[in-house]
Amino acid sequence: MIETQSVNNAKSETNINWAIIAPGNIAKKFATALQGVNGATLYSVASRDVNRAQAFANQYGFETVATDYDALIAEPKVDVIYIASPHTFHTQQSIACLTAAKPVLCEKPMSINAKQAKSVFAAAKTNNTFYMEAVWTRFMPMLAKVREIIDSGRIGDIQTAQASFGIDVPFSLQHRLYDPKLAGGALLDVGIYTITFAQWLMQTPPQQITAAAQLGTTGVDERTAVILRYPEGQLLTLNSSINSKSNHEAWIFGSKGRIKMSAFWQCQEIALQLDGEHETIKIPHRINGYEGEIEEVNRCLRAGKIESDVFPWSDSLTVMEIMDEARRQIGLRYAGQD
Ligand SMILES: NC(=O)c1ccc[n+]([C@@H]2O[C@H](COP(=O)([O-])OP(=O)(O)OC[C@H]3O[C@@H](n4cnc5c(N)ncnc54)[C@H](OP(=O)(O)O)[C@@H]3O)[C@@H](O)[C@H]2O)c1
């Protein structure tokens, strides 16, 4: 007799009922994408304030609201929960959902450190329930194009690469980015995209990690630079900032040519530069760029998977481990989180 294992998120023909925890800034963009994804129902929303949940549900057309986060997690009709709260809540909220066998798509960073990340994966495994970190970058169709160019050998062997993600957010003690209690700072918020880019590009952990930062008055890193060295000597330089805007580009430098990726974390345009040949390639978002991660979750749930092959847990973990080491070197600790 063949034994079949039941997966808690298995879902076949019907629409998938999506729910959101913490309807803030990013949840708005996510809900806009949800509206345009086939097979996704905007089902429910939970906020710490039920009136805020109701206003959000009305604005985006969710079928219902939950009285609070716990009620949302307990709602049998909810098929998958998108967690869009600030960083410090991700681990606990993900584990609460997974323990109730609710599949999770959780905003980046999935946790504050690698130890917490492992506890989330353990909860997903124990409860046989889907989990993925919501790094939309990984689902940009342009990444497949860039990979195809690299694999074709047109730019030769990768020797160095760089990525820069700087935003300029006016200083405020009230803003989560400057608040150490919410695990603010450049590295965990925008630097994570540069490190995700590195992990995607190199597909292996670095051999050497070197980091420097400028910590601000609240103690979070306002600027961080990370250099990663890989086994064959490739060097990646990665910059992030929350108080100065950068060019938002990633460059991949090979022995025979270069690729420039504009707004690399949501890349819709690249420039391929070979000797005597320049080519621009554009692949616009179908909705607003968040559709790819939603469609991947839907695909995984329908296939009864607990982990995405496109963005596996091991990549999220490597990124967390690199950020742990970078934080160790720059002396950035979040109280009660290490
Ligand atoms: N993928 C992307 O492109 C992208 C872009 C921006 C941000 N993000 C990520 O998305 C997450 C949320 O960022 P955001 O800019 O949307 O944040 P936000 O608007 O400041 O907060 C999101 C929600 O979290 C809850 N919340 C806020 N402060 C809280 C606190 N002190 N204690 C408990 N709950 C709190 C609130 O929901 P309630 O209504 O429940 O109170 C709030 O609406 C972060 O992890 C961030 O890194 C991702």
The ligand as an SDF file (V2000), in Angstrom:
LIG
                    3D

 48 52  0  0  0  0  0  0  0  0999 V2000
    8.7190   44.0750   -0.5100 N   0  0  0  0  0  0  0  0  0  0  0  0
    8.8500   45.3880   -0.5320 C   0  0  0  0  0  0  0  0  0  0  0  0
    8.9860   46.0050   -1.5700 O   0  0  0  0  0  0  0  0  0  0  0  0
    8.7860   46.1390    0.7630 C   0  0  0  0  0  0  0  0  0  0  0  0
    8.6780   47.5240    0.7570 C   0  0  0  0  0  0  0  0  0  0  0  0
    8.5310   48.1720    1.9810 C   0  0  0  0  0  0  0  0  0  0  0  0
    8.5340   47.4490    3.1560 C   0  0  0  0  0  0  0  0  0  0  0  0
    8.6730   46.1020    3.1150 N   0  0  0  0  0  0  0  0  0  0  0  0
    8.6640   45.3040    4.3450 C   0  0  0  0  0  0  0  0  0  0  0  0
    7.3200   45.2340    4.7710 O   0  0  0  0  0  0  0  0  0  0  0  0
    7.2580   45.2520    6.1950 C   0  0  0  0  0  0  0  0  0  0  0  0
    6.3630   46.3810    6.6420 C   0  0  0  0  0  0  0  0  0  0  0  0
    6.8520   47.6000    6.1600 O   0  0  0  0  0  0  0  0  0  0  0  0
    5.8720   48.8740    5.9860 P   0  0  0  0  0  0  0  0  0  0  0  0
    6.7140   49.9610    5.4590 O   0  0  0  0  0  0  0  0  0  0  0  0
    4.6540   48.4810    5.2720 O   0  0  0  0  0  0  0  0  0  0  0  0
    5.5630   49.1610    7.5330 O   0  0  0  0  0  0  0  0  0  0  0  0
    4.4910   50.0690    8.2330 P   0  0  0  0  0  0  0  0  0  0  0  0
    3.5280   50.6160    7.2280 O   0  0  0  0  0  0  0  0  0  0  0  0
    5.2060   51.0190    9.1060 O   0  0  0  0  0  0  0  0  0  0  0  0
    3.7630   49.0290    9.2060 O   0  0  0  0  0  0  0  0  0  0  0  0
    3.0150   47.9570    8.6800 C   0  0  0  0  0  0  0  0  0  0  0  0
    1.9630   47.5580    9.6820 C   0  0  0  0  0  0  0  0  0  0  0  0
    2.5620   46.8990   10.7850 O   0  0  0  0  0  0  0  0  0  0  0  0
    1.8530   47.2050   11.9800 C   0  0  0  0  0  0  0  0  0  0  0  0
    2.7540   47.9520   12.8660 N   0  0  0  0  0  0  0  0  0  0  0  0
    3.3810   49.1110   12.5980 C   0  0  0  0  0  0  0  0  0  0  0  0
    4.1030   49.5120   13.6660 N   0  0  0  0  0  0  0  0  0  0  0  0
    3.9250   48.5860   14.6080 C   0  0  0  0  0  0  0  0  0  0  0  0
    4.4130   48.4280   15.9330 C   0  0  0  0  0  0  0  0  0  0  0  0
    5.2010   49.3480   16.5040 N   0  0  0  0  0  0  0  0  0  0  0  0
    4.0340   47.3510   16.6240 N   0  0  0  0  0  0  0  0  0  0  0  0
    3.2430   46.4330   16.0710 C   0  0  0  0  0  0  0  0  0  0  0  0
    2.7560   46.5210   14.8000 N   0  0  0  0  0  0  0  0  0  0  0  0
    3.0890   47.5860   14.0900 C   0  0  0  0  0  0  0  0  0  0  0  0
    0.6960   48.0890   11.5790 C   0  0  0  0  0  0  0  0  0  0  0  0
   -0.4020   47.2350   11.2960 O   0  0  0  0  0  0  0  0  0  0  0  0
   -1.7070   47.1770   12.2320 P   0  0  0  0  0  0  0  0  0  0  0  0
   -2.7440   47.8190   11.3910 O   0  0  0  0  0  0  0  0  0  0  0  0
   -1.9480   45.7460   12.4690 O   0  0  0  0  0  0  0  0  0  0  0  0
   -1.4140   47.9320   13.4780 O   0  0  0  0  0  0  0  0  0  0  0  0
    1.1850   48.7140   10.2980 C   0  0  0  0  0  0  0  0  0  0  0  0
    0.1510   49.1300    9.4450 O   0  0  0  0  0  0  0  0  0  0  0  0
    8.7060   45.3610    6.6610 C   0  0  0  0  0  0  0  0  0  0  0  0
    9.1740   44.0740    6.9280 O   0  0  0  0  0  0  0  0  0  0  0  0
    9.4420   45.9350    5.4590 C   0  0  0  0  0  0  0  0  0  0  0  0
   10.8170   45.5480    5.4200 O   0  0  0  0  0  0  0  0  0  0  0  0
    8.7810   45.4400    1.9470 C   0  0  0  0  0  0  0  0  0  0  0  0
  1  2  1  0
  2  3  2  0
  2  4  1  0
  4  5  1  0
  4 48  2  0
  5  6  2  0
  6  7  1  0
  7  8  2  0
  8  9  1  0
  8 48  1  0
  9 10  1  0
  9 46  1  0
 10 11  1  0
 11 12  1  0
 11 44  1  0
 12 13  1  0
 13 14  1  0
 14 15  2  0
 14 16  1  0
 14 17  1  0
 17 18  1  0
 18 19  2  0
 18 20  1  0
 18 21  1  0
 21 22  1  0
 22 23  1  0
 23 24  1  0
 23 42  1  0
 24 25  1  0
 25 26  1  0
 25 36  1  0
 26 27  1  0
 26 35  1  0
 27 28  2  0
 28 29  1  0
 29 30  1  0
 29 35  2  0
 30 31  1  0
 30 32  2  0
 32 33  1  0
 33 34  2  0
 34 35  1  0
 36 37  1  0
 36 42  1  0
 37 38  1  0
 38 39  2  0
 38 40  1  0
 38 41  1  0
 42 43  1  0
 44 45  1  0
 44 46  1  0
 46 47  1  0
M  CHG  2   8   1  16  -1
M  END
$$$$
